[in-house]
Amino acid sequence: MLEKVKYDATPQPLPVGGTIDVAIEVAKDLKAMGLENIAECVEARIRLGEKKYGTRLKAHNGRDAMTDLFEELLDALNYSKQIQLESTNGDTYFYPELLKLVIKVKASLDLKHSTKVE
């Protein structure tokens, strides 16, 4: 049996080093799918982050990327609920779809950080 892991909102260390520029890889994927406009949005967000944090997002940077993803999805879940609450045209799709993803990522985090209990 696996022990359930409680989420701890303790900040992670700042990123250090890293190898692969994540935004370049995401932009390549998006452009290959014909989504240049979204690739440009990704680059704009990364440039903003680079100004704010002094570095671009890189793989193998000393942080737990799954935890970062989970925390960003929690923020997105709140924004999507806000959209749902403020909607006058029925924008209710995003919240339940994001919730499904949050549940999957949390399960993955639990598995990653769990310990076997006898």
C-alpha positions as YAML, in Angstrom:
chain: A
units: angstrom
residues:
- id: 1
  name: MET
  ca: [0.00, 0.00, 0.00]
- id: 2
  name: LEU
  ca: [1.22, 3.53, -0.75]
- id: 3
  name: GLU
  ca: [1.17, 6.31, 1.81]
- id: 4
  name: LYS
  ca: [-0.86, 9.35, 0.74]
- id: 5
  name: VAL
  ca: [1.25, 12.47, 0.33]
- id: 6
  name: LYS
  ca: [0.00, 15.81, 1.64]
- id: 7
  name: TYR
  ca: [0.74, 18.79, -0.57]
- id: 8
  name: ASP
  ca: [3.22, 21.17, 0.99]
- id: 9
  name: ALA
  ca: [3.25, 24.69, -0.45]
- id: 10
  name: THR
  ca: [6.86, 25.22, 0.61]
- id: 11
  name: PRO
  ca: [8.74, 27.17, -2.06]
- id: 12
  name: GLN
  ca: [11.29, 25.30, -4.10]
- id: 13
  name: PRO
  ca: [14.85, 26.54, -4.56]
- id: 14
  name: LEU
  ca: [15.49, 29.02, -7.35]
- id: 15
  name: PRO
  ca: [16.42, 27.37, -10.63]
- id: 16
  name: VAL
  ca: [20.13, 26.91, -11.25]
- id: 17
  name: GLY
  ca: [21.93, 25.84, -14.40]
- id: 18
  name: GLY
  ca: [19.87, 23.72, -16.66]
- id: 19
  name: THR
  ca: [20.49, 22.31, -20.08]
- id: 20
  name: ILE
  ca: [17.70, 22.59, -22.61]
- id: 21
  name: ASP
  ca: [15.72, 25.81, -23.21]
- id: 22
  name: VAL
  ca: [12.17, 24.58, -22.70]
- id: 23
  name: ALA
  ca: [10.46, 27.41, -24.61]
- id: 24
  name: ILE
  ca: [12.51, 26.70, -27.73]
- id: 25
  name: GLU
  ca: [11.35, 23.09, -27.62]
- id: 26
  name: VAL
  ca: [7.71, 24.06, -27.02]
- id: 27
  name: ALA
  ca: [7.85, 26.63, -29.84]
- id: 28
  name: LYS
  ca: [9.26, 23.97, -32.20]
- id: 29
  name: ASP
  ca: [6.41, 21.62, -31.32]
- id: 30
  name: LEU
  ca: [3.77, 24.31, -31.78]
- id: 31
  name: LYS
  ca: [5.21, 25.51, -35.09]
- id: 32
  name: ALA
  ca: [5.30, 21.93, -36.37]
- id: 33
  name: MET
  ca: [1.54, 21.79, -35.64]
- id: 34
  name: GLY
  ca: [0.95, 25.07, -37.48]
- id: 35
  name: LEU
  ca: [0.36, 27.00, -34.26]
- id: 36
  name: GLU
  ca: [2.83, 29.84, -34.80]
- id: 37
  name: ASN
  ca: [0.60, 32.33, -33.00]
- id: 38
  name: ILE
  ca: [0.66, 30.27, -29.80]
- id: 39
  name: ALA
  ca: [4.43, 29.73, -30.20]
- id: 40
  name: GLU
  ca: [4.82, 33.50, -30.22]
- id: 41
  name: CYS
  ca: [2.72, 33.75, -27.04]
- id: 42
  name: VAL
  ca: [4.97, 31.18, -25.35]
- id: 43
  name: GLU
  ca: [8.07, 33.13, -26.32]
- id: 44
  name: ALA
  ca: [6.53, 36.37, -25.03]
- id: 45
  name: ARG
  ca: [5.77, 34.74, -21.65]
- id: 46
  name: ILE
  ca: [9.29, 33.33, -21.42]
- id: 47
  name: ARG
  ca: [10.81, 36.73, -22.21]
- id: 48
  name: LEU
  ca: [8.70, 38.22, -19.42]
- id: 49
  name: GLY
  ca: [9.88, 35.49, -17.05]
- id: 50
  name: GLU
  ca: [13.46, 36.05, -18.12]
- id: 51
  name: LYS
  ca: [13.17, 39.75, -17.23]
- id: 52
  name: LYS
  ca: [11.48, 38.92, -13.93]
- id: 53
  name: TYR
  ca: [13.71, 36.01, -12.83]
- id: 54
  name: GLY
  ca: [16.90, 36.67, -14.80]
- id: 55
  name: THR
  ca: [16.83, 33.33, -16.61]
- id: 56
  name: ARG
  ca: [14.81, 31.31, -19.07]
- id: 57
  name: LEU
  ca: [13.14, 28.05, -18.13]
- id: 58
  name: LYS
  ca: [15.56, 25.18, -18.67]
- id: 59
  name: ALA
  ca: [15.29, 21.46, -18.14]
- id: 60
  name: HIS
  ca: [17.36, 19.95, -15.31]
- id: 61
  name: ASN
  ca: [17.39, 23.22, -13.36]
- id: 62
  name: GLY
  ca: [17.27, 21.74, -9.87]
- id: 63
  name: ARG
  ca: [13.53, 22.15, -9.38]
- id: 64
  name: ASP
  ca: [10.74, 19.58, -9.40]
- id: 65
  name: ALA
  ca: [8.98, 20.30, -12.69]
- id: 66
  name: MET
  ca: [5.93, 18.21, -11.73]
- id: 67
  name: THR
  ca: [5.45, 20.32, -8.59]
- id: 68
  name: ASP
  ca: [5.83, 23.49, -10.67]
- id: 69
  name: LEU
  ca: [3.22, 22.17, -13.10]
- id: 70
  name: PHE
  ca: [0.84, 21.30, -10.26]
- id: 71
  name: GLU
  ca: [1.17, 24.76, -8.72]
- id: 72
  name: GLU
  ca: [0.62, 26.53, -12.05]
- id: 73
  name: LEU
  ca: [-2.42, 24.35, -12.69]
- id: 74
  name: LEU
  ca: [-3.84, 25.28, -9.29]
- id: 75
  name: ASP
  ca: [-3.55, 28.94, -10.34]
- id: 76
  name: ALA
  ca: [-5.18, 28.14, -13.69]
- id: 77
  name: LEU
  ca: [-7.97, 26.31, -11.88]
- id: 78
  name: ASN
  ca: [-8.72, 29.43, -9.86]
- id: 79
  name: TYR
  ca: [-8.73, 31.62, -12.98]
- id: 80
  name: SER
  ca: [-10.98, 29.19, -14.83]
- id: 81
  name: LYS
  ca: [-13.42, 29.19, -11.91]
- id: 82
  name: GLN
  ca: [-13.38, 32.99, -11.99]
- id: 83
  name: ILE
  ca: [-14.24, 32.85, -15.70]
- id: 84
  name: GLN
  ca: [-17.08, 30.45, -14.94]
- id: 85
  name: LEU
  ca: [-18.45, 32.66, -12.15]
- id: 86
  name: GLU
  ca: [-18.22, 35.83, -14.22]
- id: 87
  name: SER
  ca: [-19.45, 34.32, -17.47]
- id: 88
  name: THR
  ca: [-22.47, 35.78, -19.17]
- id: 89
  name: ASN
  ca: [-22.13, 33.58, -22.25]
- id: 90
  name: GLY
  ca: [-21.76, 30.10, -20.72]
- id: 91
  name: ASP
  ca: [-17.95, 29.82, -20.51]
- id: 92
  name: THR
  ca: [-18.05, 26.78, -18.24]
- id: 93
  name: TYR
  ca: [-15.83, 24.39, -20.23]
- id: 94
  name: PHE
  ca: [-12.40, 25.29, -18.86]
- id: 95
  name: TYR
  ca: [-12.90, 24.60, -15.16]
- id: 96
  name: PRO
  ca: [-13.96, 20.94, -15.41]
- id: 97
  name: GLU
  ca: [-11.31, 20.21, -18.06]
- id: 98
  name: LEU
  ca: [-8.55, 21.78, -15.97]
- id: 99
  name: LEU
  ca: [-9.82, 19.97, -12.88]
- id: 100
  name: LYS
  ca: [-9.34, 16.63, -14.67]
- id: 101
  name: LEU
  ca: [-5.74, 17.58, -15.44]
- id: 102
  name: VAL
  ca: [-5.11, 18.78, -11.86]
- id: 103
  name: ILE
  ca: [-6.33, 15.41, -10.56]
- id: 104
  name: LYS
  ca: [-4.00, 13.52, -12.94]
- id: 105
  name: VAL
  ca: [-0.97, 15.63, -12.07]
- id: 106
  name: LYS
  ca: [-1.69, 15.32, -8.33]
- id: 107
  name: ALA
  ca: [-1.94, 11.54, -8.67]
- id: 108
  name: SER
  ca: [1.39, 11.52, -10.49]
- id: 109
  name: LEU
  ca: [2.96, 13.66, -7.75]
- id: 110
  name: ASP
  ca: [1.54, 11.39, -5.06]
- id: 111
  name: LEU
  ca: [3.02, 8.36, -6.79]
- id: 112
  name: LYS
  ca: [6.38, 10.09, -7.28]
- id: 113
  name: HIS
  ca: [6.65, 11.16, -3.63]
- id: 114
  name: SER
  ca: [4.90, 8.26, -1.92]
- id: 115
  name: THR
  ca: [6.50, 5.60, 0.19]
- id: 116
  name: LYS
  ca: [5.40, 2.03, 0.62]
- id: 117
  name: VAL
  ca: [3.63, 1.33, 3.89]
- id: 118
  name: GLU
  ca: [3.37, -2.26, 5.09]
...
